[in-house]
Amino acid sequence: MAYGGYRDNDRDRPKEFFDAVCSDCGKECKVPFKPTQGRPVYCRDCFRKHQPDDRGGRDRSRF
Ligand SMILES: [Zn+2]
């Protein structure tokens, strides 16, 4: 394989991160947006859990 295998998708994005507490597991986490009061904030793991099943977004290999 000529390529590293994994496509590095992380670009250098100078984004601000805010301290937050996950509304699900209560873990401290950082979110790329300002946590709004009254709105649940999730850590990465819980965010995935709470996301709708989005299978169409990814280009799976189809035949
Ligand atoms: Zn969590």
N, CA, C, O and the ligand as a Tripos MOL2 file, in Angstrom:
@<TRIPOS>MOLECULE
protein
  253   251    64     0     0
PROTEIN
NO_CHARGES

@<TRIPOS>ATOM
      1 N           0.8310   -1.1900    0.0000 N.3       1 MET1
      2 CA          0.0000    0.0000    0.0000 C.3       1 MET1
      3 C           0.8710    1.2460    0.0000 C.2       1 MET1
      4 O           1.8160    1.3660    0.7800 O.2       1 MET1
      5 N           0.5420    2.1430   -0.8640 N.am      2 ALA2
      6 CA          1.3290    3.3580   -0.9370 C.3       2 ALA2
      7 C           0.9150    4.3250    0.1590 C.2       2 ALA2
      8 O           1.7030    5.1290    0.6560 O.2       2 ALA2
      9 N          -0.3360    4.2110    0.5040 N.am      3 TYR3
     10 CA         -0.8420    5.1400    1.5030 C.3       3 TYR3
     11 C          -0.6950    4.5520    2.9010 C.2       3 TYR3
     12 O          -0.5140    3.3460    3.0740 O.2       3 TYR3
     13 N          -0.7730    5.4020    3.8540 N.am      4 GLY4
     14 CA         -0.6000    4.9530    5.2360 C.3       4 GLY4
     15 C          -1.6990    4.0210    5.6800 C.2       4 GLY4
     16 O          -1.5830    3.3450    6.7030 O.2       4 GLY4
     17 N          -2.7430    3.9890    4.9250 N.am      5 GLY5
     18 CA         -3.8310    3.1070    5.3020 C.3       5 GLY5
     19 C          -5.0130    3.9200    5.7810 C.2       5 GLY5
     20 O          -6.1260    3.7980    5.2700 O.2       5 GLY5
     21 N          -4.7580    4.7220    6.7380 N.am      6 TYR6
     22 CA         -5.8470    5.5410    7.2680 C.3       6 TYR6
     23 C          -5.7330    6.9300    6.6850 C.2       6 TYR6
     24 O          -4.6410    7.4920    6.6040 O.2       6 TYR6
     25 N          -6.8230    7.4640    6.2940 N.am      7 ARG7
     26 CA         -6.8100    8.8250    5.7990 C.3       7 ARG7
     27 C          -6.7860    9.7720    6.9850 C.2       7 ARG7
     28 O          -7.7060    9.7830    7.8040 O.2       7 ARG7
     29 N          -5.7440   10.5530    7.0720 N.am      8 ASP8
     30 CA         -5.7810   11.4740    8.2100 C.3       8 ASP8
     31 C          -6.7390   12.5920    7.9060 C.2       8 ASP8
     32 O          -6.5840   13.3550    6.9520 O.2       8 ASP8
     33 N          -7.7090   12.6530    8.7370 N.am      9 ASN9
     34 CA         -8.7910   13.5860    8.5040 C.3       9 ASN9
     35 C          -8.7260   14.7710    9.4570 C.2       9 ASN9
     36 O          -9.5170   15.7100    9.3680 O.2       9 ASN9
     37 N          -7.7750   14.7020   10.3570 N.am     10 ASP10
     38 CA         -7.7410   15.7890   11.3350 C.3      10 ASP10
     39 C          -6.8360   16.9010   10.8360 C.2      10 ASP10
     40 O          -5.6160   16.7530   10.7640 O.2      10 ASP10
     41 N          -7.4360   17.9730   10.5070 N.am     11 ARG11
     42 CA         -6.6770   19.1360   10.0870 C.3      11 ARG11
     43 C          -6.4650   20.0210   11.3040 C.2      11 ARG11
     44 O          -7.1270   19.8980   12.3350 O.2      11 ARG11
     45 N          -5.5380   20.8910   11.1310 N.am     12 ASP12
     46 CA         -5.2890   21.8190   12.2300 C.3      12 ASP12
     47 C          -6.3770   22.8770   12.2490 C.2      12 ASP12
     48 O          -6.4000   23.8160   11.4540 O.2      12 ASP12
     49 N          -7.2510   22.6770   13.1760 N.am     13 ARG13
     50 CA         -8.3340   23.6440   13.2830 C.3      13 ARG13
     51 C          -8.2270   24.3370   14.6270 C.2      13 ARG13
     52 O          -8.4500   23.7140   15.6650 O.2      13 ARG13
     53 N          -7.9010   25.5660   14.6230 N.am     14 PRO14
     54 CA         -7.8190   26.2930   15.8940 C.3      14 PRO14
     55 C          -9.2010   26.5570   16.4510 C.2      14 PRO14
     56 O          -9.7790   27.6310   16.2810 O.2      14 PRO14
     57 N          -9.7040   25.5450   17.1190 N.am     15 LYS15
     58 CA        -11.0470   25.6990   17.6560 C.3      15 LYS15
     59 C         -10.9820   25.8560   19.1510 C.2      15 LYS15
     60 O         -10.0980   25.3350   19.8310 O.2      15 LYS15
     61 N         -11.9290   26.5760   19.6200 N.am     16 GLU16
     62 CA        -11.9960   26.7740   21.0640 C.3      16 GLU16
     63 C         -12.7710   25.6300   21.6920 C.2      16 GLU16
     64 O         -13.7740   25.1580   21.1580 O.2      16 GLU16
     65 N         -12.2830   25.2080   22.8200 N.am     17 PHE17
     66 CA        -12.9960   24.1460   23.5110 C.3      17 PHE17
     67 C         -13.4280   24.6170   24.8870 C.2      17 PHE17
     68 O         -12.7220   25.3680   25.5590 O.2      17 PHE17
     69 N         -14.5790   24.1680   25.2790 N.am     18 PHE18
     70 CA        -15.1280   24.5940   26.5600 C.3      18 PHE18
     71 C         -15.2530   23.3940   27.4850 C.2      18 PHE18
     72 O         -15.5610   22.2730   27.0800 O.2      18 PHE18
     73 N         -15.0010   23.6880   28.7220 N.am     19 ASP19
     74 CA        -15.1760   22.6280   29.7140 C.3      19 ASP19
     75 C         -16.6550   22.3880   29.9450 C.2      19 ASP19
     76 O         -17.4460   23.3220   30.0720 O.2      19 ASP19
     77 N         -17.0010   21.1390   29.9930 N.am     20 ALA20
     78 CA        -18.3950   20.7910   30.2190 C.3      20 ALA20
     79 C         -18.4500   19.4800   30.9740 C.2      20 ALA20
     80 O         -17.4610   18.7560   31.0940 O.2      20 ALA20
     81 N         -19.6170   19.2050   31.4700 N.am     21 VAL21
     82 CA        -19.8280   17.9360   32.1550 C.3      21 VAL21
     83 C         -20.8810   17.1720   31.3730 C.2      21 VAL21
     84 O         -21.9610   17.6840   31.0770 O.2      21 VAL21
     85 N         -20.5470   15.9630   31.0550 N.am     22 CYS22
     86 CA        -21.4560   15.1620   30.2480 C.3      22 CYS22
     87 C         -22.7650   14.9470   30.9900 C.2      22 CYS22
     88 O         -22.7810   14.5980   32.1710 O.2      22 CYS22
     89 N         -23.8430   15.1590   30.2830 N.am     23 SER23
     90 CA        -25.1520   15.0150   30.9030 C.3      23 SER23
     91 C         -25.5390   13.5580   31.0570 C.2      23 SER23
     92 O         -26.5060   13.2280   31.7440 O.2      23 SER23
     93 N         -24.8020   12.7190   30.4330 N.am     24 ASP24
     94 CA        -25.1550   11.3020   30.4920 C.3      24 ASP24
     95 C         -24.3460   10.5760   31.5620 C.2      24 ASP24
     96 O         -24.9080   10.0170   32.5040 O.2      24 ASP24
     97 N         -23.0430   10.5890   31.4120 N.am     25 CYS25
     98 CA        -22.2210    9.8260   32.3400 C.3      25 CYS25
     99 C         -21.5980   10.7070   33.4150 C.2      25 CYS25
    100 O         -21.0050   10.2020   34.3680 O.2      25 CYS25
    101 N         -21.7310   12.0200   33.2650 N.am     26 GLY26
    102 CA        -21.2260   12.9160   34.2900 C.3      26 GLY26
    103 C         -19.7330   13.1350   34.2340 C.2      26 GLY26
    104 O         -19.1340   13.6980   35.1500 O.2      26 GLY26
    105 N         -19.1510   12.6880   33.1630 N.am     27 LYS27
    106 CA        -17.7160   12.8550   33.0110 C.3      27 LYS27
    107 C         -17.4060   14.2740   32.5530 C.2      27 LYS27
    108 O         -18.1970   14.9100   31.8570 O.2      27 LYS27
    109 N         -16.2440   14.7500   32.9570 N.am     28 GLU28
    110 CA        -15.8240   16.0510   32.4580 C.3      28 GLU28
    111 C         -15.3210   15.8950   31.0410 C.2      28 GLU28
    112 O         -14.6110   14.9430   30.7190 O.2      28 GLU28
    113 N         -15.6920   16.8280   30.2120 N.am     29 CYS29
    114 CA        -15.2710   16.7210   28.8260 C.3      29 CYS29
    115 C         -15.1210   18.1140   28.2470 C.2      29 CYS29
    116 O         -15.4520   19.1220   28.8720 O.2      29 CYS29
    117 N         -14.6190   18.1270   27.0560 N.am     30 LYS30
    118 CA        -14.4810   19.4130   26.3600 C.3      30 LYS30
    119 C         -15.3310   19.3610   25.1130 C.2      30 LYS30
    120 O         -15.3620   18.3720   24.3800 O.2      30 LYS30
    121 N         -16.0150   20.4610   24.9050 N.am     31 VAL31
    122 CA        -16.8720   20.5230   23.7380 C.3      31 VAL31
    123 C         -16.4660   21.7150   22.8900 C.2      31 VAL31
    124 O         -16.0350   22.7430   23.4110 O.2      31 VAL31
    125 N         -16.6040   21.5720   21.5970 N.am     32 PRO32
    126 CA        -16.1900   22.6490   20.6870 C.3      32 PRO32
    127 C         -17.2060   23.7700   20.5980 C.2      32 PRO32
    128 O         -17.1290   24.6190   19.7100 O.2      32 PRO32
    129 N         -18.1520   23.7730   21.5140 N.am     33 PHE33
    130 CA        -19.1360   24.8590   21.5070 C.3      33 PHE33
    131 C         -19.4180   25.2370   22.9380 C.2      33 PHE33
    132 O         -19.1420   24.4780   23.8670 O.2      33 PHE33
    133 N         -19.9620   26.4010   23.1020 N.am     34 LYS34
    134 CA        -20.2380   26.8470   24.4550 C.3      34 LYS34
    135 C         -21.4620   26.1250   24.9870 C.2      34 LYS34
    136 O         -22.5400   26.1920   24.3970 O.2      34 LYS34
    137 N         -21.2900   25.4440   26.0910 N.am     35 PRO35
    138 CA        -22.4300   24.7110   26.6540 C.3      35 PRO35
    139 C         -23.5410   25.6720   27.0530 C.2      35 PRO35
    140 O         -23.3120   26.6690   27.7380 O.2      35 PRO35
    141 N         -24.7220   25.3530   26.6160 N.am     36 THR36
    142 CA        -25.8610   26.1870   26.9360 C.3      36 THR36
    143 C         -26.6000   25.5930   28.1210 C.2      36 THR36
    144 O         -26.7910   24.3810   28.2220 O.2      36 THR36
    145 N         -27.0000   26.4620   28.9910 N.am     37 GLN37
    146 CA        -27.7360   25.9810   30.1580 C.3      37 GLN37
    147 C         -29.0660   25.4070   29.7220 C.2      37 GLN37
    148 O         -29.7510   25.9560   28.8590 O.2      37 GLN37
    149 N         -29.4130   24.3000   30.3310 N.am     38 GLY38
    150 CA        -30.6740   23.6700   29.9880 C.3      38 GLY38
    151 C         -30.5440   22.7040   28.8230 C.2      38 GLY38
    152 O         -31.4720   21.9620   28.5010 O.2      38 GLY38
    153 N         -29.3630   22.7300   28.1940 N.am     39 ARG39
    154 CA        -29.1730   21.8150   27.0740 C.3      39 ARG39
    155 C         -28.1790   20.7410   27.4750 C.2      39 ARG39
    156 O         -27.1490   21.0400   28.0800 O.2      39 ARG39
    157 N         -28.4700   19.5400   27.1560 N.am     40 PRO40
    158 CA        -27.5390   18.4650   27.5100 C.3      40 PRO40
    159 C         -26.2530   18.5310   26.7040 C.2      40 PRO40
    160 O         -26.2490   18.8330   25.5100 O.2      40 PRO40
    161 N         -25.1860   18.2430   27.3860 N.am     41 VAL41
    162 CA        -23.8860   18.1920   26.7260 C.3      41 VAL41
    163 C         -23.3420   16.7900   26.9210 C.2      41 VAL41
    164 O         -23.3850   16.2400   28.0220 O.2      41 VAL41
    165 N         -22.8530   16.2450   25.8870 N.am     42 TYR42
    166 CA        -22.3740   14.8710   25.9730 C.3      42 TYR42
    167 C         -20.8920   14.7880   25.6500 C.2      42 TYR42
    168 O         -20.3600   15.5480   24.8400 O.2      42 TYR42
    169 N         -20.2600   13.8550   26.3000 N.am     43 CYS43
    170 CA        -18.8780   13.5840   25.9550 C.3      43 CYS43
    171 C         -18.8670   12.8260   24.6290 C.2      43 CYS43
    172 O         -19.9110   12.5240   24.0510 O.2      43 CYS43
    173 N         -17.6890   12.5380   24.1820 N.am     44 ARG44
    174 CA        -17.5890   11.9190   22.8590 C.3      44 ARG44
    175 C         -18.3620   10.6100   22.7810 C.2      44 ARG44
    176 O         -19.1090   10.3600   21.8360 O.2      44 ARG44
    177 N         -18.1630    9.7960   23.7860 N.am     45 ASP45
    178 CA        -18.8120    8.4880   23.7450 C.3      45 ASP45
    179 C         -20.3210    8.6100   23.7710 C.2      45 ASP45
    180 O         -21.0340    7.9860   22.9840 O.2      45 ASP45
    181 N         -20.7870    9.4310   24.6950 N.am     46 CYS46
    182 CA        -22.2300    9.5680   24.8350 C.3      46 CYS46
    183 C         -22.8150   10.3110   23.6450 C.2      46 CYS46
    184 O         -23.9540   10.0690   23.2480 O.2      46 CYS46
    185 N         -22.0410   11.2020   23.0900 N.am     47 PHE47
    186 CA        -22.5280   11.9300   21.9270 C.3      47 PHE47
    187 C         -22.8290   10.9610   20.8030 C.2      47 PHE47
    188 O         -23.8270   11.0840   20.0930 O.2      47 PHE47
    189 N         -21.9440   10.0020   20.6640 N.am     48 ARG48
    190 CA        -22.1650    8.9940   19.6220 C.3      48 ARG48
    191 C         -23.4070    8.1790   19.9320 C.2      48 ARG48
    192 O         -24.1940    7.8390   19.0490 O.2      48 ARG48
    193 N         -23.5560    7.8800   21.2030 N.am     49 LYS49
    194 CA        -24.7130    7.0760   21.5950 C.3      49 LYS49
    195 C         -26.0060    7.8020   21.2830 C.2      49 LYS49
    196 O         -27.0060    7.2010   20.8900 O.2      49 LYS49
    197 N         -25.9560    9.1210   21.4720 N.am     50 HIS50
    198 CA        -27.1850    9.8890   21.3300 C.3      50 HIS50
    199 C         -27.4130   10.3500   19.9050 C.2      50 HIS50
    200 O         -28.4590   10.9120   19.5810 O.2      50 HIS50
    201 N         -26.4590   10.1160   19.0840 N.am     51 GLN51
    202 CA        -26.6470   10.5030   17.6990 C.3      51 GLN51
    203 C         -27.5320    9.4930   17.0000 C.2      51 GLN51
    204 O         -27.4760    8.2950   17.2770 O.2      51 GLN51
    205 N         -28.3360    9.9860   16.1030 N.am     52 PRO52
    206 CA        -29.1610    9.0460   15.3360 C.3      52 PRO52
    207 C         -28.3000    8.1720   14.4440 C.2      52 PRO52
    208 O         -27.1940    8.5350   14.0440 O.2      52 PRO52
    209 N         -28.8290    7.0580   14.1630 N.am     53 ASP53
    210 CA        -28.0960    6.1110   13.3340 C.3      53 ASP53
    211 C         -27.9210    6.7020   11.9410 C.2      53 ASP53
    212 O         -28.8300    6.6820   11.1110 O.2      53 ASP53
    213 N         -26.7490    7.2150   11.7170 N.am     54 ASP54
    214 CA        -26.5320    7.8860   10.4510 C.3      54 ASP54
    215 C         -25.6260    7.0370    9.5750 C.2      54 ASP54
    216 O         -24.4110    7.2300    9.5300 O.2      54 ASP54
    217 N         -26.2210    6.1330    8.9100 N.am     55 ARG55
    218 CA        -25.4060    5.2520    8.0810 C.3      55 ARG55
    219 C         -25.2490    5.8040    6.6780 C.2      55 ARG55
    220 O         -24.3300    5.4330    5.9490 O.2      55 ARG55
    221 N         -26.1580    6.6930    6.3090 N.am     56 GLY56
    222 CA        -26.0980    7.1950    4.9420 C.3      56 GLY56
    223 C         -24.9570    8.1830    4.7600 C.2      56 GLY56
    224 O         -24.5000    8.4130    3.6400 O.2      56 GLY56
    225 N         -24.5000    8.7640    5.8560 N.am     57 GLY57
    226 CA        -23.4630    9.7750    5.7310 C.3      57 GLY57
    227 C         -22.1500    9.2000    5.2600 C.2      57 GLY57
    228 O         -21.3520    9.8850    4.6200 O.2      57 GLY57
    229 N         -21.9350    7.9700    5.5700 N.am     58 ARG58
    230 CA        -20.6460    7.3940    5.2140 C.3      58 ARG58
    231 C         -20.7420    6.6280    3.9060 C.2      58 ARG58
    232 O         -21.7190    5.9230    3.6530 O.2      58 ARG58
    233 N         -19.7640    6.7700    3.1180 N.am     59 ASP59
    234 CA        -19.8060    6.0760    1.8550 C.3      59 ASP59
    235 C         -19.2890    4.6680    2.0430 C.2      59 ASP59
    236 O         -18.0870    4.4050    2.0000 O.2      59 ASP59
    237 N         -20.2060    3.8020    2.2470 N.am     60 ARG60
    238 CA        -19.7900    2.4120    2.4150 C.3      60 ARG60
    239 C         -19.5520    1.8090    1.0360 C.2      60 ARG60
    240 O         -20.0960    2.2600    0.0270 O.2      60 ARG60
    241 N         -18.7590    0.8240    1.0330 N.am     61 SER61
    242 CA        -18.4980    0.1870   -0.2500 C.3      61 SER61
    243 C         -19.7350   -0.5460   -0.7200 C.2      61 SER61
    244 O         -20.1980   -1.5050   -0.1040 O.2      61 SER61
    245 N         -20.2410   -0.0680   -1.8120 N.am     62 ARG62
    246 CA        -21.3980   -0.7740   -2.3410 C.3      62 ARG62
    247 C         -21.0150   -1.4880   -3.6200 C.2      62 ARG62
    248 O         -20.0340   -1.1550   -4.2840 O.2      62 ARG62
    249 N         -21.7780   -2.4240   -3.9210 N.am     63 PHE63
    250 CA        -21.4810   -3.1840   -5.1270 C.3      63 PHE63
    251 C         -22.3760   -2.7070   -6.2580 C.2      63 PHE63
    252 O         -22.2890   -3.2210   -7.3730 O.2      63 PHE63
    253 ZN        -20.6450   10.8290   28.6900 Zn       64 ZN64
@<TRIPOS>BOND
     1     1     2 1
     2     2     3 1
     3     3     4 2
     4     3     5 am
     5     5     6 1
     6     6     7 1
     7     7     8 2
     8     7     9 am
     9     9    10 1
    10    10    11 1
    11    11    12 2
    12    11    13 am
    13    13    14 1
    14    14    15 1
    15    15    16 2
    16    15    17 am
    17    17    18 1
    18    18    19 1
    19    19    20 2
    20    19    21 am
    21    21    22 1
    22    22    23 1
    23    23    24 2
    24    23    25 am
    25    25    26 1
    26    26    27 1
    27    27    28 2
    28    27    29 am
    29    29    30 1
    30    30    31 1
    31    31    32 2
    32    31    33 am
    33    33    34 1
    34    34    35 1
    35    35    36 2
    36    35    37 am
    37    37    38 1
    38    38    39 1
    39    39    40 2
    40    39    41 am
    41    41    42 1
    42    42    43 1
    43    43    44 2
    44    43    45 am
    45    45    46 1
    46    46    47 1
    47    47    48 2
    48    47    49 am
    49    49    50 1
    50    50    51 1
    51    51    52 2
    52    51    53 am
    53    53    54 1
    54    54    55 1
    55    55    56 2
    56    55    57 am
    57    57    58 1
    58    58    59 1
    59    59    60 2
    60    59    61 am
    61    61    62 1
    62    62    63 1
    63    63    64 2
    64    63    65 am
    65    65    66 1
    66    66    67 1
    67    67    68 2
    68    67    69 am
    69    69    70 1
    70    70    71 1
    71    71    72 2
    72    71    73 am
    73    73    74 1
    74    74    75 1
    75    75    76 2
    76    75    77 am
    77    77    78 1
    78    78    79 1
    79    79    80 2
    80    79    81 am
    81    81    82 1
    82    82    83 1
    83    83    84 2
    84    83    85 am
    85    85    86 1
    86    86    87 1
    87    87    88 2
    88    87    89 am
    89    89    90 1
    90    90    91 1
    91    91    92 2
    92    91    93 am
    93    93    94 1
    94    94    95 1
    95    95    96 2
    96    95    97 am
    97    97    98 1
    98    98    99 1
    99    99   100 2
   100    99   101 am
   101   101   102 1
   102   102   103 1
   103   103   104 2
   104   103   105 am
   105   105   106 1
   106   106   107 1
   107   107   108 2
   108   107   109 am
   109   109   110 1
   110   110   111 1
   111   111   112 2
   112   111   113 am
   113   113   114 1
   114   114   115 1
   115   115   116 2
   116   115   117 am
   117   117   118 1
   118   118   119 1
   119   119   120 2
   120   119   121 am
   121   121   122 1
   122   122   123 1
   123   123   124 2
   124   123   125 am
   125   125   126 1
   126   126   127 1
   127   127   128 2
   128   127   129 am
   129   129   130 1
   130   130   131 1
   131   131   132 2
   132   131   133 am
   133   133   134 1
   134   134   135 1
   135   135   136 2
   136   135   137 am
   137   137   138 1
   138   138   139 1
   139   139   140 2
   140   139   141 am
   141   141   142 1
   142   142   143 1
   143   143   144 2
   144   143   145 am
   145   145   146 1
   146   146   147 1
   147   147   148 2
   148   147   149 am
   149   149   150 1
   150   150   151 1
   151   151   152 2
   152   151   153 am
   153   153   154 1
   154   154   155 1
   155   155   156 2
   156   155   157 am
   157   157   158 1
   158   158   159 1
   159   159   160 2
   160   159   161 am
   161   161   162 1
   162   162   163 1
   163   163   164 2
   164   163   165 am
   165   165   166 1
   166   166   167 1
   167   167   168 2
   168   167   169 am
   169   169   170 1
   170   170   171 1
   171   171   172 2
   172   171   173 am
   173   173   174 1
   174   174   175 1
   175   175   176 2
   176   175   177 am
   177   177   178 1
   178   178   179 1
   179   179   180 2
   180   179   181 am
   181   181   182 1
   182   182   183 1
   183   183   184 2
   184   183   185 am
   185   185   186 1
   186   186   187 1
   187   187   188 2
   188   187   189 am
   189   189   190 1
   190   190   191 1
   191   191   192 2
   192   191   193 am
   193   193   194 1
   194   194   195 1
   195   195   196 2
   196   195   197 am
   197   197   198 1
   198   198   199 1
   199   199   200 2
   200   199   201 am
   201   201   202 1
   202   202   203 1
   203   203   204 2
   204   203   205 am
   205   205   206 1
   206   206   207 1
   207   207   208 2
   208   207   209 am
   209   209   210 1
   210   210   211 1
   211   211   212 2
   212   211   213 am
   213   213   214 1
   214   214   215 1
   215   215   216 2
   216   215   217 am
   217   217   218 1
   218   218   219 1
   219   219   220 2
   220   219   221 am
   221   221   222 1
   222   222   223 1
   223   223   224 2
   224   223   225 am
   225   225   226 1
   226   226   227 1
   227   227   228 2
   228   227   229 am
   229   229   230 1
   230   230   231 1
   231   231   232 2
   232   231   233 am
   233   233   234 1
   234   234   235 1
   235   235   236 2
   236   235   237 am
   237   237   238 1
   238   238   239 1
   239   239   240 2
   240   239   241 am
   241   241   242 1
   242   242   243 1
   243   243   244 2
   244   243   245 am
   245   245   246 1
   246   246   247 1
   247   247   248 2
   248   247   249 am
   249   249   250 1
   250   250   251 1
   251   251   252 2
@<TRIPOS>SUBSTRUCTURE
     1 MET1         2 RESIDUE 1 A MET
     2 ALA2         6 RESIDUE 1 A ALA
     3 TYR3        10 RESIDUE 1 A TYR
     4 GLY4        14 RESIDUE 1 A GLY
     5 GLY5        18 RESIDUE 1 A GLY
     6 TYR6        22 RESIDUE 1 A TYR
     7 ARG7        26 RESIDUE 1 A ARG
     8 ASP8        30 RESIDUE 1 A ASP
     9 ASN9        34 RESIDUE 1 A ASN
    10 ASP10       38 RESIDUE 1 A ASP
    11 ARG11       42 RESIDUE 1 A ARG
    12 ASP12       46 RESIDUE 1 A ASP
    13 ARG13       50 RESIDUE 1 A ARG
    14 PRO14       54 RESIDUE 1 A PRO
    15 LYS15       58 RESIDUE 1 A LYS
    16 GLU16       62 RESIDUE 1 A GLU
    17 PHE17       66 RESIDUE 1 A PHE
    18 PHE18       70 RESIDUE 1 A PHE
    19 ASP19       74 RESIDUE 1 A ASP
    20 ALA20       78 RESIDUE 1 A ALA
    21 VAL21       82 RESIDUE 1 A VAL
    22 CYS22       86 RESIDUE 1 A CYS
    23 SER23       90 RESIDUE 1 A SER
    24 ASP24       94 RESIDUE 1 A ASP
    25 CYS25       98 RESIDUE 1 A CYS
    26 GLY26      102 RESIDUE 1 A GLY
    27 LYS27      106 RESIDUE 1 A LYS
    28 GLU28      110 RESIDUE 1 A GLU
    29 CYS29      114 RESIDUE 1 A CYS
    30 LYS30      118 RESIDUE 1 A LYS
    31 VAL31      122 RESIDUE 1 A VAL
    32 PRO32      126 RESIDUE 1 A PRO
    33 PHE33      130 RESIDUE 1 A PHE
    34 LYS34      134 RESIDUE 1 A LYS
    35 PRO35      138 RESIDUE 1 A PRO
    36 THR36      142 RESIDUE 1 A THR
    37 GLN37      146 RESIDUE 1 A GLN
    38 GLY38      150 RESIDUE 1 A GLY
    39 ARG39      154 RESIDUE 1 A ARG
    40 PRO40      158 RESIDUE 1 A PRO
    41 VAL41      162 RESIDUE 1 A VAL
    42 TYR42      166 RESIDUE 1 A TYR
    43 CYS43      170 RESIDUE 1 A CYS
    44 ARG44      174 RESIDUE 1 A ARG
    45 ASP45      178 RESIDUE 1 A ASP
    46 CYS46      182 RESIDUE 1 A CYS
    47 PHE47      186 RESIDUE 1 A PHE
    48 ARG48      190 RESIDUE 1 A ARG
    49 LYS49      194 RESIDUE 1 A LYS
    50 HIS50      198 RESIDUE 1 A HIS
    51 GLN51      202 RESIDUE 1 A GLN
    52 PRO52      206 RESIDUE 1 A PRO
    53 ASP53      210 RESIDUE 1 A ASP
    54 ASP54      214 RESIDUE 1 A ASP
    55 ARG55      218 RESIDUE 1 A ARG
    56 GLY56      222 RESIDUE 1 A GLY
    57 GLY57      226 RESIDUE 1 A GLY
    58 ARG58      230 RESIDUE 1 A ARG
    59 ASP59      234 RESIDUE 1 A ASP
    60 ARG60      238 RESIDUE 1 A ARG
    61 SER61      242 RESIDUE 1 A SER
    62 ARG62      246 RESIDUE 1 A ARG
    63 PHE63      250 RESIDUE 1 A PHE
    64 ZN64       253 GROUP 0 **** ****
